[in-house]
Amino acid sequence: MPAIVFRSHADSAEQWGANLKTQFPDIDFRVWPDAGNKADIDTAIVWKPERGMLRQFPNLKMIVSLGAGVDHIFADPELPPGVPVVRLVDPWMANSISEYVALNVLRFHRDDPDYVRQQAERKWNALPLRETTQRTVGFLGMGFMAGDAAAKIKPFGFRIAGWSRTPKQIDGIDCHHGQDGLERFLGRSEFLVCLLPATPATVGIISAKTLAMLPRGAYLINCGRGAHTVEADVLAALDSGQLAGAALDVFRTEPLPADSPLWNHPKVFVTPHIAAQTNARTGAAVVAENIRRVRRGEPPRDAVDPAVGY
């Protein structure tokens, strides 16, 4: 039987090996750098592999990302050509993202930051409560995770808008696309949720220019990638009142440096890239199905288009 090689500094090889063994009792599961005969390897399951690692396996048929993003794989200029790169599309991870989005949309909608400050000041002051039906949550990126999050917050009554690179039609969502649709989309997004993939085209997309297109007093929720934001521009928008608040889970430099002004900004909630975490139990079942497909000679599900990076 062909072998699998696992490489991650952030995920437990022991847990992944044990959970894959429930799918393949006779699995040949190897942990990098102890890969044995590299010609045996047909599947690599990785997070941030070293440059040149993946080209060492002459019979590699699939590269699986230990996360929804694949930018860490395409960062390798020596990536073996023609080998499918597959995203981990795990419903458990999507639900985790949805929890994070709902938490923060409702946090801001219900003026939680103001009430926290009022409690610290022992101030009893009821703020006007706005109707959800009069507020729009805009999703920057309309992939699997954004679709799940949108479906889960819609029952609260929020209007939902979405933006993607190419046209999409999704029931209950006002969809916009392309550069021409971006300004219209931003202009109505009181809560901007970033769930874009990390590609050269999306680096710095949340900048002074795009933040200025939002309604004044909007909120930013970023659980996409830190490279999407120009952090100095976000801080300036918060200080000017263009943004009323931000929940940030991802940053350009991680861990977030101790001297970053984001830590202490009164309008910012910082979390350490935990909106969704890889789950070995649920993830192994998803990966196992793709391994079966590839070994039957079928194309894997959720393969990435290298030309666009997602």
N, C-alpha and C positions, 0 to 999 in steps of 0.2 A: 504494500500500500504506500502511496506517496506520503510525504511528510509535510508538516506545518511548522513554520518558524515564527516565533513571537518575539517582538521587541518593543518595550515601552519602559520609560522611567517613571511613569505615573500610574500604571495599572498593574494589578497583581497577576503575575504569570501563574502562580499556584491556583488562584481562583479561576482564571480563564482555562487553564489546563483541566481542572476538575469538572467544570461545566461543559466543556467540549467533549470530555470523556463520557458524559451522560448521553451525548448525541452519537458518538463514535467510540464504543467500548475498546476497540483495538487501535485507537488513534496513536500516531507517531508524532508527538508534540515536543518540539525542541525550542529552547530558549536561547536567543542570541546573547553572547557570541558562540555558544556551544551548539553549532548547527550541524555538526557531523559532516557527512558527505553532502555537499551543497547541491549535487545533482539530484538528490532525493526530493528536494523541496518543490512543491507545486503551489503553495499558498503562503504568503507572508502577511501576518497580522501585526500592524505597526502603529506607533505614535512617535513622530519626530525621529525617523530613522537617520542614521549617520549618512553623510554624503558617500555615495558609491556602494552602500551596503546591498541594495536591492539588485544591482547588476551582477552580483556574484552568483546568482542562482540560475543556471542555464535552462532549467525546465520550469521556470516560474510561469504560472498561468493566471494568477490573480493576486493583487495587492489590496488588502483590506485596511481601511483607516479605522483606528480605535476612537472614532468620534464622527460627528456629522460633517466636520470640515476636512478638506483634503489639501489645503494650502501647504501644510507641513510636508507633504509628500512631493508635491510639485516644486518645492523649493530645492530639490535635489537635481542639479543639472545633468547628472549621470543616470537618470531614471531609465530603466530598460525600455526601449520602444516597443509598442504593440501590446504591452501587458495591461489588461484592464485594471483601473484603479476604482475601488468601490467604496462608497460612503456607508457608514453604519446608520441605517435608517431603522431605529428602534422605537416602537411606540412608547415604551417606558420613558425614553429620553425626551420624546415630544411632549409627553404629559408633564414632565419636570419643567420644561421650558414654559408650558402653558401656566403652570402654577406660579412661576416667577413673574410672568407677564400680568396675570390676574392680580397677584399680590400688589404689584406696583401701580397698575392702572387704578385699582380701587384705593390704594393708599393716597394717591394724588387726588382722585376724584372726591374722596371724603375728607380732604384737607387734613389728613393725619399729621403732616409736618407742623402745621400751625397749632394743632391741638397738643402735640408733644411740647412745643415751646410754651404754650399757655399753661400747661400743667406744671412745668418747671417754674413758671412765674406765679403759680397759684391764682391764675386768672380764669374767671368763669365768664365765657363769652361765646355765645352760639353764632356760628357763621352761616350765611345763607347756603342752602343745599341746592345744587343745580340738578336738573333732570338728566339722566343718562341718555334719554332719547334726543337731547339737544346737543350731544357731544360726540365727536368722532375720534375713534382710535384708528390711526393709520399705520399699516405694516409696510415697512421698507424691506422688500423681499417677500415673495409669496410662494415659498417652497412648502415642503411637508410640515415643518414645525410651525411656520406662520399660519398655515391653514388650520392646524389643530388648535393653536392658541386663539385664533379668530372665532372658531366655532364654539369655544368654551366661554369666551367672554360675551358673545353676542346675546345670550339669554338675559343678561343684565339690562339689555335695552340699548346699549351703545350702537351708534352707527359705525359701520366698519368700511374702511377704504384700504386699498392695497396698491402697491407699485411694484412692477417687475420690468425686467429688461425687454421682454417680448410680450405680446398681447396674451391675456388670460381672461377667461370667463368663469366666474365662481359665483354660485347662487348666494345671494345675500351680501355680496361684497361689491362695492363700487370700485372697479379695477381701472387702473391707469398704467401706462407703459411708456418706455422710452424717454428720451430727454424732453420731448415736447410735453409729455404728461406729468413730468416730475413737479413742475411749479404748481400746477393745479392740485395735485395730490397733497403737496406740502401745505398749501394755503388753507386746507380744511382740516389738517391733522392736529388736534389739540393735544393728543397723546401720540408721540412718534415712537414706534417700536421698531428697532433695527434688528432684523434677522437675515441680513444679506450674507451670501458667501464671501469669503475673502479672495478677491481677484484683483489684478492690476487696475481694472476699471472701477472698483469700489473703494480703493484706498482714498481716505480723506473725503469721502462723500458727505460726511456731516461736518460742514465747515461754516465759516461766517456767511458765505453766500447762501447756502441752503437753510441755515438756521434763521436767516432774515426772512425767508419765505413762509415760515410758520406763523400762525396767529400769535400775537403778542401774549405772553403768559403761558405758552405751551409747555409740555413736559417731554423729556427725552428718556427713553428706556432702551439701553443698549445691551443686548445679550447676543450680539453677532460676533464681531471681532474688534479688538482695540484699534486696529489699523483703520477702521471706518471713521474714526473721530479725529478731528484736529483739536486736541485737548485744550489748547490755549483759546481757541475760538469758542468752545463750550463754556469755559470759565468766563469769558467776556460776555457771552449771552446771558449767563446767570447773573452776573453783576449788573448788567444793564436792565434786567427785568424782561428781556425778550424770552428767556426761559424762566419759568417759575420754579423748576426743580428738575433733577435728573437722578435716575437710578442706573448705576453703571456697574456691570459685572465683568467687563473686559477692558483691557488697557493696552496701550502701545508697548509699555514695558511691564512685564509680570515676573515676580510680584511687583505691585505698585510701589515705587520708591518711597521711603519714609518721608522724604522732603517734598513730595508732591502736594500742591495746594488742594488737590481734590479730597484728601483725607479730612481736612478740617473745614471744608466749605459748608456753611449752614444749610445749603439747598441741595446737597448731594448725599445720596446713599451709596456707599461702596460695599460691594461683595466680591470675594476672591475667586472669580470665575467658577461659580458653583450653580449657575442657573440650571444646568443639566450636567450630570456626571455619568460616565460610562458604567453600565451595570453588567457585570460578567454573566449573571444568570440569564437575563433577558437578551443581552447582546449575543451570547453564544448560540442561542437558538436561531437568531437571524443570520449569523455568519455561517452556521452549519448548513442552512438551506442553500446558501450560495456555493458552498464547497461541494455539496451534492450536485448542484446544477453544472458546475464547471467540470466535475469528474464524469458527468454523463455527456459531456461535449456540448452543453447548452451555454448561452451567454449568461453572466451573472446579472442579477437585478441591481438597480441603483448604481450602475457604472457611470463614471464621470466623463463628460466630453472634454478631452484635454485642451481643445481650442478655446473653451470659455472658462474652464476651471471648476465646473460644478455639474 
